[in-house]
Amino acid sequence: MRLRHWLRLLPLALLLSVVAGCGNPPSETLTVLAGSELKDLAPLLGEIERETGVHLEMEYIGTLDGAEQIVSGQKQPDLAWFSHGKYLSLLMGSSGRRVLAQERIMLSPVVLGIKQSKARAFGWLDKTDLTWRDIAERARSGELRFAMTDPASSNSGFTALLGVTAAFSNSADAVAVQQVDSDALRAFFHGQKLTAGSSGWLAQAYVDAQQDLDGLINYESVLLQLNQGGRLNEPLYLIYPQEGIVTADYPLMLLQEAQRPAYERLVAYLRSPPMQQRLMAQTQRRPAIPQVRPDGQFPARLLVELPFPARLEVIDAILTAYQDEHRRPSHSFYVLDVSGSMRGPRIAALRQALDNLTGLDSSLSGRFARFRSRERITLLPFAESVQGTQAFVVDADPQAREASMAAIRRQVGKLEARGGTAIYSALMEAYRQIGEAQRSEPDRFYSVVLLTDGASNQGGTEQAFFKFLSQLPAETRAVRTFPVLFGESDQAAMERLAQRTGGQTFNGMASLAHAFKQIRGYQ
């Protein structure tokens, strides 16, 4: 009887499940190309989908790289969501296309966070008339050592550079010509002791190296999160200079007309007062609507907004001048596996990746990833042993620069694959040379890029290298290694190497050239 009873009820149960399903139609999926800092929205994506019927499929990417891929058509997302939309709008306008709609979602100025003890020593606590020039003078003297992301790779560095440049010029549109104070900019960036390709990585790197740094430039939200995270030896005091700052307003940008109805539902929900409150609590970013006031975690002061350049060529000129004139010069060591397993397409891919950095990549991201004026480049190829070292300096004179690049290309063309793989012996030699270089030129950014397609099978061991590293002077020990995963490389060993040296692994499996471009933000 019980079985027959359930069989009679089964059709009714099926009908009820269908009716229930009709009340929850499947979500629409919108693809979103977004800045990496928006990963902190992940806990809210499920709620957003439930309330709007829109599932956001997020893909994270750097500023220039993302803008370039959208304009070229390489990526065709439904939406773009970066910290600001002005650069993408200018770039699309130059191609005859346009952003169809955009709405500000949340706000976060890019500011300087400095250790409270240092701010007190400088007399900066509660100083309302502090200027960017005051900061530059402390940086020039060596009293202020800070971290900032690379402007060509990360939105926070890009925004900071535009703001500082505007503060040191009479007009944002004049900075590409004669009206910017280049001496003030060089003084300011003299204090930059750590660079990075992403805001999140920079924050973690600051935590790891906080005993050697006085502060960092980043989004206000990132600095507040650091203060609340319990990982700092002392809290950061946030500085909003008198001349003003540039605020990231995180516009959600519509790129595909067919998705406008879903976009409008999404924007209406994200800008609703309850969701603005949730975004503020979750991300430490300010609300974008006047109905919701910033809460007590934000300083109660009026923020002066510096102008954003209105022309694409001005922004490009600012980035170029930063890389070739204003930033601290770097010394980049490329430790390159040319063992027998690299024969054929792999050695060809390596040659192409390095050639691209000499100016052969004419894409937008390629132009800003090239080797920079005043940069030193050391190529250290290895097989069963180091195969010789070649050092180059990129000439600061634009006409002579091509000769420098051509010399690097000629040497890269001579790379040949043969023999075994002695990774750790090659790394020991690289760090030995770095120590020598630091003694003669201490005021450079030093970094190591390791490219290998296999496990080490000759020479020194991983343990021997780590012991060698621990015995080096502190400034040499602090140099980061960025391993590139390629071929059959030992991923676990490369992750250990990156962690031990404070670096990061990069995936070169799909495109070695792209991985080498990404690393440039960390050099």
C-alpha positions as a printed NumPy array, in Angstrom:
array([[  0.   ,   0.   ,   0.   ],
       [  2.797,   2.346,   0.893],
       [  4.489,   1.824,  -2.505],
       [  1.241,   2.406,  -4.435],
       [  0.666,   5.559,  -2.377],
       [  4.037,   7.026,  -3.384],
       [  3.53 ,   6.082,  -7.015],
       [  0.217,   7.992,  -7.039],
       [  1.955,  11.064,  -5.543],
       [  4.942,  10.982,  -7.906],
       [  3.292,  12.924, -10.816],
       [  2.218,  15.634,  -8.352],
       [  5.777,  15.91 ,  -6.992],
       [  7.17 ,  16.288, -10.493],
       [  4.607,  18.994, -11.304],
       [  5.461,  20.916,  -8.128],
       [  9.185,  20.787,  -8.929],
       [  8.536,  22.189, -12.411],
       [  6.369,  24.983, -10.995],
       [  9.029,  25.801,  -8.398],
       [ 11.685,  25.895, -11.095],
       [  9.63 ,  28.396, -13.095],
       [ 10.061,  30.906, -10.288],
       [ 13.855,  30.774, -10.575],
       [ 14.803,  31.111, -14.242],
       [ 18.423,  30.389, -15.171],
       [ 20.786,  33.307, -14.684],
       [ 22.171,  35.262, -17.599],
       [ 25.952,  35.074, -17.829],
       [ 27.921,  38.236, -18.57 ],
       [ 31.641,  38.023, -19.178],
       [ 33.693,  40.671, -17.368],
       [ 37.291,  41.724, -17.981],
       [ 38.337,  43.192, -14.648],
       [ 41.255,  44.537, -12.659],
       [ 42.811,  41.977, -10.329],
       [ 41.952,  44.063,  -7.248],
       [ 38.281,  43.208,  -7.819],
       [ 38.906,  39.658,  -6.65 ],
       [ 37.755,  40.929,  -3.257],
       [ 34.189,  41.01 ,  -4.637],
       [ 34.118,  37.195,  -4.862],
       [ 32.099,  36.729,  -1.629],
       [ 29.352,  38.981,  -3.046],
       [ 28.992,  37.454,  -6.519],
       [ 26.496,  34.806,  -5.393],
       [ 24.281,  37.426,  -3.764],
       [ 24.483,  39.631,  -6.872],
       [ 23.378,  36.711,  -9.039],
       [ 20.445,  35.841,  -6.786],
       [ 19.16 ,  39.422,  -6.716],
       [ 19.702,  40.352, -10.376],
       [ 19.623,  37.074, -12.289],
       [ 23.06 ,  37.982, -13.688],
       [ 25.998,  35.626, -13.29 ],
       [ 29.311,  37.478, -13.622],
       [ 32.071,  35.438, -15.21 ],
       [ 35.164,  37.356, -14.116],
       [ 38.518,  37.332, -15.9  ],
       [ 41.281,  39.379, -14.259],
       [ 43.923,  41.266, -16.216],
       [ 46.279,  44.277, -16.067],
       [ 45.248,  47.776, -17.125],
       [ 47.064,  48.298, -20.416],
       [ 46.916,  44.637, -21.349],
       [ 43.137,  44.526, -20.843],
       [ 42.49 ,  47.791, -22.673],
       [ 44.638,  46.675, -25.58 ],
       [ 42.93 ,  43.299, -25.879],
       [ 39.479,  44.899, -25.872],
       [ 40.354,  47.494, -28.518],
       [ 42.115,  44.953, -30.749],
       [ 39.172,  42.547, -30.512],
       [ 41.341,  39.822, -28.987],
       [ 38.937,  39.863, -26.025],
       [ 35.256,  40.623, -26.536],
       [ 33.755,  40.678, -23.042],
       [ 30.28 ,  41.948, -22.298],
       [ 31.582,  44.284, -19.592],
       [ 34.849,  45.875, -18.505],
       [ 35.44 ,  46.752, -14.852],
       [ 38.695,  48.51 , -14.055],
       [ 39.55 ,  51.012, -11.345],
       [ 38.825,  53.797, -13.812],
       [ 37.513,  53.872, -17.368],
       [ 39.065,  56.997, -18.825],
       [ 42.043,  55.3  , -20.448],
       [ 39.918,  52.595, -22.068],
       [ 37.432,  55.216, -23.284],
       [ 40.243,  57.282, -24.84 ],
       [ 41.785,  54.208, -26.43 ],
       [ 38.479,  53.012, -27.862],
       [ 37.73 ,  56.498, -29.153],
       [ 41.007,  56.495, -31.059],
       [ 39.886,  53.289, -32.797],
       [ 36.46 ,  54.663, -33.755],
       [ 34.618,  52.601, -31.136],
       [ 33.111,  53.627, -27.83 ],
       [ 32.085,  52.388, -24.433],
       [ 28.296,  52.096, -24.691],
       [ 27.55 ,  52.971, -21.066],
       [ 29.383,  53.285, -17.775],
       [ 28.387,  53.906, -14.176],
       [ 30.565,  54.498, -11.116],
       [ 30.174,  51.711,  -8.561],
       [ 32.574,  52.566,  -5.706],
       [ 35.421,  54.977,  -4.939],
       [ 38.967,  54.641,  -3.661],
       [ 41.614,  57.368,  -3.901],
       [ 45.226,  56.356,  -4.477],
       [ 47.233,  57.714,  -1.547],
       [ 50.403,  57.237,   0.471],
       [ 50.322,  55.094,   3.58 ],
       [ 53.304,  55.719,   5.882],
       [ 54.27 ,  54.142,   9.185],
       [ 52.878,  56.192,  12.054],
       [ 56.285,  56.493,  13.709],
       [ 57.777,  57.911,  10.509],
       [ 54.861,  60.329,  10.04 ],
       [ 55.351,  61.511,  13.627],
       [ 59.098,  61.982,  13.112],
       [ 58.424,  64.055,   9.98 ],
       [ 55.794,  66.158,  11.771],
       [ 53.137,  64.957,   9.325],
       [ 50.488,  63.764,  11.773],
       [ 47.363,  65.919,  11.304],
       [ 49.295,  68.257,   8.988],
       [ 46.599,  69.527,   6.62 ],
       [ 48.875,  71.466,   4.267],
       [ 51.289,  68.608,   3.45 ],
       [ 52.204,  68.589,  -0.255],
       [ 53.525,  66.103,  -2.787],
       [ 56.678,  68.238,  -2.871],
       [ 57.148,  67.71 ,   0.87 ],
       [ 56.94 ,  63.982,   0.221],
       [ 59.388,  64.245,  -2.697],
       [ 61.977,  66.006,  -0.545],
       [ 61.87 ,  63.243,   2.074],
       [ 62.239,  60.686,  -0.722],
       [ 65.146,  62.586,  -2.284],
       [ 67.034,  62.616,   1.017],
       [ 66.583,  58.861,   1.483],
       [ 64.42 ,  59.304,   4.592],
       [ 61.303,  57.917,   2.887],
       [ 61.404,  54.467,   1.278],
       [ 58.138,  53.334,  -0.287],
       [ 56.607,  50.69 ,  -2.55 ],
       [ 54.44 ,  51.37 ,  -5.622],
       [ 53.186,  49.219,  -8.487],
       [ 54.438,  49.613, -12.044],
       [ 52.175,  52.111, -13.892],
       [ 52.28 ,  50.11 , -17.13 ],
       [ 51.066,  46.96 , -15.38 ],
       [ 48.788,  47.985, -12.531],
       [ 45.968,  50.486, -12.133],
       [ 47.123,  51.747,  -8.731],
       [ 50.582,  52.652, -10.041],
       [ 49.063,  54.123, -13.204],
       [ 46.662,  56.274, -11.178],
       [ 49.39 ,  57.333,  -8.734],
       [ 51.719,  58.354, -11.563],
       [ 49.039,  60.479, -13.221],
       [ 48.241,  62.171,  -9.914],
       [ 51.844,  62.909,  -8.937],
       [ 52.65 ,  64.161, -12.44 ],
       [ 49.635,  66.481, -12.397],
       [ 50.705,  67.775,  -8.973],
       [ 54.151,  68.628, -10.368],
       [ 52.834,  70.417, -13.463],
       [ 50.643,  73.415, -14.245],
       [ 48.164,  71.394, -16.282],
       [ 47.498,  67.708, -16.784],
       [ 47.47 ,  68.252, -20.55 ],
       [ 50.829,  70.034, -20.455],
       [ 52.782,  67.25 , -18.795],
       [ 53.939,  65.804, -22.108],
       [ 55.706,  69.04 , -22.969],
       [ 57.755,  71.461, -20.896],
       [ 55.622,  72.23 , -17.858],
       [ 56.247,  69.205, -15.65 ],
       [ 58.904,  69.503, -12.951],
       [ 61.063,  66.527, -13.917],
       [ 63.486,  67.143, -11.057],
       [ 60.629,  66.846,  -8.534],
       [ 59.428,  63.633, -10.156],
       [ 62.924,  62.104, -10.079],
       [ 63.244,  63.12 ,  -6.423],
       [ 59.899,  61.52 ,  -5.624],
       [ 60.679,  58.213,  -7.34 ],
       [ 64.126,  58.089,  -5.772],
       [ 62.239,  56.843,  -2.727],
       [ 60.6  ,  53.945,  -4.562],
       [ 62.396,  50.812,  -3.371],
       [ 59.889,  48.133,  -4.395],
       [ 57.831,  47.707,  -7.549],
       [ 55.218,  45.146,  -8.569],
       [ 52.789,  44.246, -11.303],
       [ 49.678,  44.101,  -9.117],
       [ 48.278,  45.972,  -6.111],
       [ 47.532,  42.81 ,  -4.147],
       [ 51.028,  41.381,  -4.625],
       [ 52.541,  44.733,  -3.621],
       [ 50.557,  44.741,  -0.373],
       [ 51.819,  41.261,   0.527],
       [ 55.375,  42.165,  -0.5  ],
       [ 55.182,  45.224,   1.754],
       [ 54.126,  43.032,   4.694],
       [ 57.09 ,  40.728,   4.041],
       [ 59.584,  43.617,   3.717],
       [ 58.042,  46.148,   6.114],
       [ 61.169,  46.346,   8.253],
       [ 63.011,  47.834,   5.234],
       [ 60.242,  50.159,   4.001],
       [ 58.478,  53.199,   5.395],
       [ 55.205,  52.875,   3.505],
       [ 53.491,  52.266,   0.199],
       [ 51.343,  53.973,  -2.391],
       [ 48.169,  52.05 ,  -3.086],
       [ 44.4  ,  52.292,  -3.075],
       [ 42.989,  53.682,   0.15 ],
       [ 40.985,  50.445,   0.419],
       [ 44.136,  48.298,   0.321],
       [ 45.818,  50.435,   2.989],
       [ 42.752,  50.218,   5.252],
       [ 42.664,  46.443,   4.777],
       [ 46.337,  46.229,   5.762],
       [ 45.655,  48.234,   8.913],
       [ 42.777,  45.932,   9.823],
       [ 44.53 ,  42.687,   8.889],
       [ 46.812,  42.316,  11.905],
       [ 49.936,  41.692,   9.794],
       [ 51.699,  45.034,  10.241],
       [ 54.297,  45.806,  12.883],
       [ 52.748,  49.258,  13.128],
       [ 49.74 ,  50.838,  11.428],
       [ 49.924,  53.034,   8.364],
       [ 49.011,  56.709,   8.525],
       [ 47.181,  57.72 ,   5.354],
       [ 48.309,  60.931,   3.653],
       [ 46.112,  62.975,   1.309],
       [ 48.394,  65.733,  -0.064],
       [ 47.1  ,  69.278,  -0.35 ],
       [ 47.413,  69.489,  -4.156],
       [ 45.049,  66.559,  -4.473],
       [ 44.863,  62.933,  -5.492],
       [ 43.29 ,  60.844,  -8.268],
       [ 40.362,  58.66 ,  -7.229],
       [ 39.568,  55.285,  -8.744],
       [ 35.8  ,  55.193,  -9.329],
       [ 35.444,  51.597, -10.616],
       [ 33.008,  52.214, -13.469],
       [ 31.151,  49.188, -14.79 ],
       [ 31.382,  49.592, -18.571],
       [ 29.   ,  48.092, -21.133],
       [ 30.725,  46.898, -24.31 ],
       [ 28.025,  44.755, -25.979],
       [ 24.661,  46.386, -26.817],
       [ 22.779,  43.078, -26.631],
       [ 23.53 ,  42.897, -22.912],
       [ 22.123,  46.318, -22.023],
       [ 18.992,  45.054, -20.146],
       [ 21.082,  42.773, -17.933],
       [ 23.665,  45.544, -17.483],
       [ 21.009,  48.012, -16.33 ],
       [ 19.609,  45.526, -13.793],
       [ 23.109,  44.928, -12.521],
       [ 23.981,  48.621, -12.212],
       [ 20.695,  49.427, -10.466],
       [ 21.395,  46.77 ,  -7.851],
       [ 25.069,  47.631,  -7.354],
       [ 24.207,  51.334,  -6.87 ],
       [ 21.281,  50.672,  -4.51 ],
       [ 21.867,  51.977,  -0.956],
       [ 21.863,  48.519,   0.703],
       [ 24.423,  47.157,  -1.77 ],
       [ 26.568,  50.284,  -1.506],
       [ 26.682,  49.66 ,   2.238],
       [ 27.669,  46.021,   1.616],
       [ 30.398,  47.014,  -0.839],
       [ 31.798,  49.535,   1.641],
       [ 31.887,  46.957,   4.434],
       [ 33.301,  44.177,   2.22 ],
       [ 35.937,  46.098,   0.252],
       [ 36.729,  49.255,   2.286],
       [ 35.866,  51.378,  -0.774],
       [ 33.743,  54.499,  -0.481],
       [ 30.137,  54.581,  -1.73 ],
       [ 29.523,  56.088,  -5.173],
       [ 26.097,  57.551,  -4.403],
       [ 25.311,  60.568,  -2.158],
       [ 22.532,  58.704,  -0.313],
       [ 25.155,  56.589,   1.471],
       [ 27.767,  58.437,   3.503],
       [ 31.285,  57.051,   4.089],
       [ 31.492,  55.435,   7.515],
       [ 33.998,  56.063,  10.301],
       [ 36.864,  54.07 ,   8.776],
       [ 37.485,  56.913,   6.286],
       [ 39.16 ,  60.203,   7.274],
       [ 36.58 ,  62.992,   7.508],
       [ 38.172,  65.482,   5.144],
       [ 37.488,  67.041,   1.771],
       [ 39.435,  65.327,  -1.024],
       [ 40.827,  67.497,  -3.814],
       [ 40.699,  65.687,  -7.161],
       [ 43.592,  66.193,  -9.566],
       [ 42.749,  66.333, -13.294],
       [ 42.972,  63.227, -15.456],
       [ 44.631,  63.852, -18.848],
       [ 42.105,  64.298, -21.64 ],
       [ 44.32 ,  63.061, -24.465],
       [ 45.757,  59.608, -25.123],
       [ 49.133,  60.903, -26.298],
       [ 49.588,  62.746, -23.002],
       [ 49.098,  59.566, -20.985],
       [ 51.483,  57.632, -23.231],
       [ 54.087,  60.386, -22.834],
       [ 53.737,  60.27 , -19.031],
       [ 54.279,  56.516, -18.986],
       [ 57.276,  56.719, -21.316],
       [ 58.896,  59.516, -19.324],
       [ 58.412,  57.582, -16.088],
       [ 60.076,  54.476, -17.47 ],
       [ 62.97 ,  56.162, -19.264],
       [ 63.647,  59.219, -17.104],
       [ 61.99 ,  59.348, -13.693],
       [ 61.963,  55.878, -12.14 ],
       [ 64.995,  54.319, -10.497],
       [ 66.909,  52.345, -13.134],
       [ 66.926,  48.578, -12.851],
       [ 69.354,  45.723, -13.392],
       [ 67.572,  42.62 , -14.682],
       [ 69.274,  39.206, -14.674],
       [ 67.898,  36.604, -17.11 ],
       [ 68.988,  33.109, -16.08 ],
       [ 68.163,  31.067, -19.185],
       [ 68.007,  27.29 , -19.574],
       [ 69.628,  26.312, -22.898],
       [ 69.919,  22.596, -22.124],
       [ 69.242,  19.974, -24.789],
       [ 65.522,  19.794, -24.019],
       [ 65.18 ,  23.408, -25.178],
       [ 65.998,  22.525, -28.791],
       [ 63.604,  23.442, -31.591],
       [ 60.413,  25.41 , -30.871],
       [ 61.33 ,  26.064, -27.251],
       [ 64.605,  27.887, -27.927],
       [ 62.835,  29.742, -30.728],
       [ 60.111,  30.854, -28.288],
       [ 62.776,  32.043, -25.847],
       [ 64.543,  34.06 , -28.54 ],
       [ 61.244,  35.646, -29.604],
       [ 60.251,  36.515, -26.026],
       [ 63.557,  38.318, -25.436],
       [ 63.569,  39.972, -28.86 ],
       [ 60.115,  41.385, -28.12 ],
       [ 61.549,  43.165, -25.067],
       [ 64.079,  44.933, -27.295],
       [ 61.29 ,  46.85 , -29.017],
       [ 60.137,  44.373, -31.659],
       [ 56.694,  44.029, -30.041],
       [ 54.841,  47.08 , -31.382],
       [ 51.615,  46.433, -29.453],
       [ 50.558,  48.877, -26.74 ],
       [ 51.585,  46.562, -23.906],
       [ 54.726,  45.601, -25.82 ],
       [ 55.837,  49.223, -26.138],
       [ 55.704,  49.713, -22.391],
       [ 57.255,  46.304, -21.604],
       [ 60.456,  46.944, -23.592],
       [ 63.808,  47.297, -21.896],
       [ 64.035,  50.802, -20.461],
       [ 66.608,  53.545, -20.889],
       [ 69.427,  53.293, -18.313],
       [ 68.491,  49.659, -17.569],
       [ 71.217,  47.041, -17.271],
       [ 70.461,  43.626, -18.749],
       [ 72.523,  40.544, -17.891],
       [ 71.953,  37.341, -19.885],
       [ 73.177,  34.256, -18.052],
       [ 72.494,  31.148, -20.184],
       [ 73.191,  27.762, -18.628],
       [ 73.122,  24.06 , -19.424],
       [ 75.24 ,  21.67 , -17.316],
       [ 77.134,  24.828, -16.311],
       [ 76.93 ,  28.574, -16.929],
       [ 77.62 ,  29.22 , -20.612],
       [ 79.109,  32.678, -20.154],
       [ 77.564,  35.991, -19.13 ],
       [ 76.705,  38.916, -21.375],
       [ 75.91 ,  42.343, -19.905],
       [ 74.291,  45.295, -21.68 ],
       [ 73.231,  48.84 , -20.842],
       [ 70.272,  50.394, -22.657],
       [ 71.434,  53.816, -23.795],
       [ 69.452,  56.785, -22.497],
       [ 69.838,  58.643, -25.786],
       [ 66.89 ,  57.696, -28.039],
       [ 69.055,  57.479, -31.167],
       [ 71.692,  55.304, -29.506],
       [ 69.056,  53.147, -27.769],
       [ 68.41 ,  51.077, -30.883],
       [ 72.081,  50.114, -31.042],
       [ 71.788,  48.799, -27.47 ],
       [ 68.691,  46.803, -28.377],
       [ 70.313,  45.417, -31.543],
       [ 73.313,  44.215, -29.516],
       [ 70.971,  42.297, -27.183],
       [ 69.163,  40.751, -30.168],
       [ 72.441,  39.601, -31.699],
       [ 73.426,  37.863, -28.483],
       [ 69.991,  36.287, -28.097],
       [ 70.291,  34.93 , -31.63 ],
       [ 73.43 ,  33.022, -30.594],
       [ 71.632,  30.991, -27.904],
       [ 71.915,  27.284, -28.657],
       [ 70.414,  24.32 , -26.815],
       [ 72.605,  21.436, -25.673],
       [ 73.73 ,  19.615, -22.503],
       [ 72.231,  19.082, -19.059],
       [ 70.435,  21.332, -16.561],
       [ 72.22 ,  22.985, -13.627],
       [ 69.572,  25.387, -12.338],
       [ 70.929,  26.052,  -8.871],
       [ 74.548,  26.475,  -9.926],
       [ 73.368,  29.112, -12.406],
       [ 71.312,  30.866,  -9.711],
       [ 74.31 ,  30.929,  -7.373],
       [ 76.36 ,  32.6  , -10.104],
       [ 73.569,  35.122, -10.745],
       [ 73.338,  36.1  ,  -7.072],
       [ 77.135,  36.304,  -6.824],
       [ 77.151,  38.773,  -9.71 ],
       [ 74.25 ,  40.699,  -8.18 ],
       [ 76.259,  41.143,  -4.985],
       [ 79.147,  42.602,  -6.98 ],
       [ 76.81 ,  44.896,  -8.931],
       [ 75.141,  46.161,  -5.767],
       [ 78.451,  47.239,  -4.305],
       [ 79.098,  49.548,  -7.247],
       [ 75.48 ,  50.539,  -8.02 ],
       [ 73.346,  50.122,  -4.895],
       [ 70.553,  52.392,  -6.11 ],
       [ 69.02 ,  50.085,  -8.723],
       [ 66.077,  47.665,  -8.774],
       [ 67.593,  44.163,  -9.014],
       [ 65.655,  41.07 , -10.079],
       [ 66.199,  37.57 , -11.476],
       [ 64.074,  35.912, -14.152],
       [ 64.608,  32.156, -14.301],
       [ 63.481,  30.291, -17.414],
       [ 63.78 ,  26.512, -17.367],
       [ 61.843,  23.682, -18.981],
       [ 62.926,  20.86 , -16.683],
       [ 64.228,  19.784, -13.292],
       [ 67.807,  20.418, -12.236],
       [ 69.921,  17.312, -12.879],
       [ 73.477,  18.598, -12.549],
       [ 75.509,  20.96 , -10.402],
       [ 74.344,  22.339,  -7.07 ],
       [ 71.179,  21.239,  -5.307],
       [ 68.186,  23.217,  -4.133],
       [ 69.346,  22.854,  -0.528],
       [ 72.847,  24.052,  -1.429],
       [ 71.406,  27.124,  -3.143],
       [ 69.168,  28.022,  -0.201],
       [ 72.158,  27.682,   2.162],
       [ 74.233,  29.869,  -0.18 ],
       [ 71.419,  32.434,  -0.28 ],
       [ 71.145,  32.581,   3.51 ],
       [ 74.826,  33.542,   3.789],
       [ 74.593,  36.54 ,   1.435],
       [ 74.364,  40.168,   2.612],
       [ 70.816,  41.297,   3.4  ],
       [ 70.478,  43.51 ,   0.313],
       [ 71.496,  40.649,  -1.995],
       [ 69.345,  38.123,  -0.158],
       [ 66.38 ,  40.461,  -0.719],
       [ 66.595,  40.247,  -4.527],
       [ 63.567,  38.384,  -5.869],
       [ 63.58 ,  35.537,  -8.385],
       [ 60.654,  35.155, -10.799],
       [ 60.571,  31.601, -12.219],
       [ 58.712,  30.97 , -15.484],
       [ 56.897,  27.621, -15.743],
       [ 57.688,  26.159, -19.149],
       [ 57.808,  22.692, -20.67 ],
       [ 58.342,  20.07 , -17.98 ],
       [ 59.624,  22.455, -15.31 ],
       [ 59.286,  21.291, -11.711],
       [ 56.396,  23.468, -10.569],
       [ 56.734,  22.58 ,  -6.875],
       [ 60.439,  23.449,  -6.876],
       [ 59.787,  26.7  ,  -8.72 ],
       [ 57.071,  27.663,  -6.229],
       [ 59.495,  27.026,  -3.367],
       [ 62.131,  29.151,  -5.087],
       [ 59.696,  32.033,  -5.609],
       [ 58.477,  31.843,  -2.022],
       [ 62.003,  31.721,  -0.568],
       [ 63.185,  34.743,  -2.574],
       [ 59.952,  36.741,  -2.314],
       [ 59.201,  36.396,  -6.021],
       [ 56.302,  34.909,  -7.969],
       [ 55.948,  32.189, -10.601],
       [ 54.635,  32.99 , -14.074],
       [ 53.046,  30.545, -16.485],
       [ 54.815,  30.497, -19.833],
       [ 53.088,  27.367, -21.14 ],
       [ 50.613,  29.188, -23.376],
       [ 52.859,  32.11 , -24.327],
       [ 56.405,  32.63 , -23.15 ],
       [ 56.394,  36.108, -24.694],
       [ 53.333,  37.099, -22.644],
       [ 54.907,  35.777, -19.423],
       [ 58.071,  37.803, -20.041],
       [ 55.924,  40.92 , -20.592],
       [ 54.038,  40.312, -17.34 ],
       [ 57.272,  40.031, -15.364],
       [ 58.359,  43.485, -16.493],
       [ 55.968,  44.994, -13.965],
       [ 58.078,  43.463, -11.181],
       [ 61.508,  44.591, -12.431]])
